Amino acid sequence: MRIFYLGLCLVLSSFVSNAQRLLTWAPEFPLDNTSLTVTVDCNKGNQGLLNFESGNSANVYVHVGVITNLSTGPSDWKYVKFTYGVADPLAKA
């Protein structure tokens, strides 16, 4: 589980190395047994969620995972909790 959180932190830190700060999270240095809150600034990035209004047919879901030394390529994510493309209520942002 520590590998998952370490990988997640590395992925998130690569995104925020950009001066735009698209993503922020709290706590700043999460532990493997604590919750992590990720916040997206929709005014940054490609603004795909800017002025998004949640409704019955339009929801936002998260998809997280990490690329490890066991990955066979850039799309072979490990430690994925939710199935991509499936509207899992637990993955709702």
Beta strands, then each sheet from edge to edge (+ up, - down):
strand 1: 23-26
strand 2: 37-40
sheet 1: 1+ 2-
end
